[in-house]
Amino acid sequence: MKKKWKLCLALCGLVLLWGGVLWRQGALPIQASASGKTSAVTSDSIREKENQISQKKEEKKALQGGLSDLKEIKKNLESQKNNLKDYVRQLDGELELIEQNIAALKAQISAKEEEIRQTEEELEEALEREENQKESMIVHIRLMYETGTPSILDLLLQSRSMGDFLNKADHEERVASYDQAMWQNYRMVREYVELCKEDLELEKEILDETKAGVEAEQQNLEELIEQKHRDITAYEADINNKEKAIQEYEAEIKAQEDEIKLLEAAVAEERRKLIASNASVLKYDGGMFKFPMASYTRMSDDYGMRMHPILGVEQFHNGVDFAAPAGTAIYAAYDGKVVAAAYSTSMGNYCFIDHGDGLYTIYMHASALYVKNGDIVARGDTIAAVGSTGRSTGNHLHFSVRLNGSYVSPWNYLKE
């Protein structure tokens, strides 16, 4: 009886000792073991991915709110229709805003496509990591099943001494901590995989909506240009406005000529100063011009005298009109210096380039200008994009050439 009692006491003591081992080595070894295992997925990376998803949901909501309100634009333009000059200026301002919005959306599309590529790579890596951890867990579970998990009594009976028993107990605790860490890491990878999938789907939805936004804005742009065409035509064709329209048109042409002459005078003055100081001046070497557009469908109006199609008055057309889709690249016809890159209600967005020796080229009605005053350009540089700004009723480039203060035929210099 005494022997049995002593054995029970000994076993109780061992249980308490084992409990002390667990108490002393429970919390810290588990964390150390878990942190000692390298894992690319952490609670921080999961929170970061959740924040990214939240931000993209807000980005998706903001997309619709950023598109132009065509009805509101047309309503605001109604009050300007009696004054063609103010109407054209305000409408061109709206067209410019839409063009800027389209450019911003296209930039977002490029950025979003890159984000999607990166997220797809991230998802692929996460799936590979998940599969590797899954395989590791299967191998580990199989090994544990085959070897079996020893009980306290097994450890006691297999131990040669109390020190040996404590070493084995510590080993088993570390194995248990490793199992817990492995399972926790696997759960985090699984969660991260699902977040990557959600992120990717959201990015694809944003990309689709952004592309739809570009199409909607492009439609708004085309509708406003068509509206402008109709309104200018109606204004000029109205018999009550006929005389007024002719006077306004002639006044705009004169203002255009005066503006260009002032620019030429400023260039001539600068040239005189350079010559006086023995500095080098821009010279035209006699080469043929590059065709000023990336592509064109047709010449809509040639250089020379013509009958205005609506006003019914004979007028001098000082350039060549090339019809082309909006956004078509406009090239510098030859090497030179940008004298003006500005806006006027008759020329719209225009660029004026000095090629030296009194030779200039003018590019009118652009939807966008890519150069500024003082820029040096080379033959073939993209300087603008085709549009319908100013007194224009359709997308085209009006291309003019001036020599020594007078317009000359562009065909004398153009090489198709």
PESUL-V744253 format. One record per backbone hydrogen bond with DSSP energy under -1.0 kcal/mol. NH is the residue of the N-H (numbers start at 0). CO is the residue of the C=O. Records with the same first field share a line. If there is no record, write none. Layout:
NH->CO / CO
//
This chain:
4->0
5->1
6->2
7->3
8->4
9->5
10->6
11->7
12->8
13->9
14->10
15->11
16->12
17->13
18->14
19->15
20->16
21->17
22->18
23->19
24->20
29->25
30->26
31->27
32->28
33->29
34->30
35->31
45->41
46->42
47->43
48->44
49->45
50->46
51->47
52->48
53->49
54->50
55->51
56->52
57->53
58->54
59->55
60->56
61->57
65->62
66->63
72->68
73->69
74->70
75->71
76->72
77->73
79->76
80->77
82->79
86->82
87->83
88->84
89->85
90->86
91->87
92->88
93->89
94->90
95->91
96->92
97->93
98->94
99->95
100->96
101->97
102->98
103->99
104->100
105->101
106->102
107->103
108->104
109->105
110->106
111->107
112->108
113->109
114->110
115->111
116->112
117->113
118->114
119->115
120->116
121->117
122->118
123->119
124->120
125->121
126->122
127->123
128->124
129->125
130->126
131->127
132->128
133->129
134->130
135->131
136->132
137->133
138->134
139->135
140->136
141->137
142->138
143->139
144->140
145->141
146->142
147->143
154->150
155->151
156->152
157->153
164->160
165->161
166->162
167->163
168->164
169->165
170->166
171->167
172->168
173->169
174->170
175->171
176->172
177->173
178->174
179->175
180->176
181->177
182->178
183->179
184->180
185->181
186->182
187->183
188->184
189->185
190->186
191->187
192->188
193->189
194->190
195->191
196->192
197->193
198->194
199->195
200->196
201->197
202->198
203->199
204->200
205->201
206->202
207->203
208->204
209->205
210->206
211->207
212->208
213->209
214->210
215->211
216->212
217->213
218->214
219->215
220->216
221->217
222->218
223->219
224->220
225->221
226->222
227->223
228->224
229->225
230->226
231->227
232->228
233->229
234->230
235->231
236->232
237->233
240->237
241->237
244->240
245->241
246->242
247->243
248->244
249->245
250->246
251->247
252->248
253->249
254->250
255->251
256->252
257->253
258->254
259->255
260->256
261->257
262->258
263->259
264->260
265->261
266->262
267->263
268->264
269->265
270->266
271->267
272->268
273->269
274->270
275->271
276->272
277->274
278->273
288->412
289->332
293->328
296->322
297->322
299->320
300->320
303->316
305->314
307->312
311->307
314->305
316->303
319->398
320->300
321->396
322->297
323->394
326->385
327->324
329->383
330->291
331->380
335->376
336->353
337->374
338->351
339->351
341->349
343->347
347->343
349->341
350->362
351->339
352->360
353->336
354->358
358->355
359->401
360->352
361->399
362->350
363->397
364->346
365->348
366->384
369->382
373->337
374->371
376->335
379->331
380->377
382->329
383->329
384->367
385->327
388->364
390->345
391->389
395->386
396->321
397->363
398->319
399->361
401->359
402->405
403->357
405->402
407->400
411->408
412->409
413->409
414->288
//
